[in-house]
Amino acid sequence: MKKKNIFYKIINKKIPSKIIYQDKEITAFEDINPQSPIHILIVPNKRIKSINEINEKNKNIIGNMISASVKIAKKLKFAKNGYRIVINCNKHGRQTVQHLHIHLLGGKMLGKKFN
């Protein structure tokens, strides 16, 4: 049996996390190592390792994840000022958890790059 990653454990409430949004397909929660005043991770509830695994069967999940990002930005009242969404892919893209996720960053004027 494969070891469950940290996102799986958060989605299934096996470890504590501040969940901001959850529905049948997506869970969003605060990042434990924030890179901005607001740093939320949006993940599919069903594991997809990276954006490279998007295909005809699961391509709608990306739109749903972005839609959830917009809902969260509006709910937390930072949509009007603006925000950044980032998807890292694999080692060279600095993806540290092999479970597709969007970084939703906001709450201040963001720098020119994302580390």
Helices and strands as residue ranges (DSSP letters): H 6-11, E 19-22, E 26-30, E 38-44, G 51-53, H 60-75, E 83-86, G 91-93, E 102-106
